[in-house]
Amino acid sequence: MPRILVTNDDGYRSEGIHALAEALRAIGDVTVVAPIEEASAIGHALTLRHPLRLEAIADGTFAVDGTPTDCVNVAIAQVFKGLPDLVVSGINKGWNLGDDITYSGTVAGALEGALLGIPSIAVSLRATRGDYDFSHAARTAASFAEAVLRRPLPARTFLNINVPKGLPKGHRVTVQAKRNHVTSVAERHDPKGRAYYWIEEGENAWAADERSDYHVVRAGYVSVTPLQPDLTAYDALQAVEDLSADKAAGVR
């Protein structure tokens, strides 16, 4: 059976990771290696300044006192002792859409898998108040996991899947949404009058694009976006070549 590594950024106790692992057991041998504490919005961080602990929680479940990226690397080196056949990260409590994927620990877990040459998927579910129903997201993840194992994606490509609340109307292949990103930093004061700060969401205006992940999930469909770690702005290469030539020629 395929060996599947499951991780997340909500921590190994999250109901989302347990629902995901259970759904994936129908198609492979699942091992969970996830942060010991929540590591949301930590991006693709790798721990370099303190040692990491790997704790066996239960049969096939391990916790690492680090980031999702740490979890993938420790799992490969110490649990699998080699590359798994698939990495699936999630199910995150809250969408990871558009520009916000750069902050996401959930997406980073799949990104690290892709960088290491492993087929990888990130899965997120719309945030809700009260109890979460992970059933539809888990089935969606298992379905795409089976498809990716059967027909691998191009090298260094992975899937970012976002699932609406309730029964999806279907799925759509999407592009990454863009938004007018303004972050608010609120200043407050402790009892001694010293300032401290909370980073909060500010303006949140999404660009209109019917093929974007944001538009599709808001319409009730599963969004499936192929991502890659290559951040090169290919459309800007000529502009930078021209800028570089001007600089070399002493143009001011």
C-alpha positions, 0 to 999 in steps of 0.5 A, a space after each residue: 500500500 502507498 505510504 501516506 504522511 499526514 500533517 497540519 498546522 492545527 496540531 495533532 489533537 485537531 479533529 481535522 487531522 483525525 478525520 483526514 487520516 481516517 479517510 486516507 486509510 482506505 487508500 494507503 498506510 497512514 502515519 500522522 506527524 504533526 505539531 504538538 501545539 497549534 502552529 497556524 500562520 507560521 508559513 514555511 518556517 523551519 526551526 534552526 535555533 533549538 532542538 526538536 522533540 519527536 513524541 510517539 502519541 499512539 500507533 502511527 501518530 507522532 508529535 513534533 514541537 515545531 512547525 509543519 515544515 519541521 514535521 515533514 522533515 523529521 517524519 522523513 528522516 526519523 519515522 519513514 526513514 525515506 520518502 513517503 508516497 504522498 504528503 497530505 496536510 490538513 484539514 485546516 479549520 479555515 480556508 487558505 486562499 489567494 495571497 494568504 497561502 504565503 502565511 499558511 502552515 497547512 500549505 507549507 506542509 504540502 509545499 515542503 513535500 513538493 520541494 522534496 519530490 513527493 506528491 502533496 496536497 493541502 486541504 482546508 475547510 471554511 471556518 465555522 462557529 461551533 462544531 466542524 463537519 469534516 466529512 465532505 472535506 475528508 472524502 474530497 481529500 481522499 478522492 484527490 489523493 487517490 487520483 494523484 497517486 494514480 496520475 502524478 502531478 508535474 514535478 514540484 507541483 502540489 494541490 491546494 484544496 479548499 472546501 465550502 461548508 456543507 455538501 459541495 456542489 462539485 469541484 472547480 480547478 482554480 487560480 490563486 485569488 488576489 485581494 487588496 491586502 491591508 493589515 491593521 496593527 492595533 496598539 493597546 496598553 498593559 496595566 503599567 501603560 506599556 504599549 503592545 500590539 495585535 496584528 489584525 485583518 484590515 481591508 479585505 477586498 477580493 479582486 473579481 475573478 470567476 476562476 479564482 479560488 475565493 470566488 469558487 468556494 464562495 459559490 459552494 464548490 470545492 476549489 482545487 488550485 495547482 501551486 508551485 514553489 517557483 516565485 520567479 516573475 517571468 513576465 518581468 524578466 525583460 523589464 529587469 534585463 532592461 533595468 540592469 542594462 540601463 544601470 550598467 550603462 550609467 543611465 540615471 
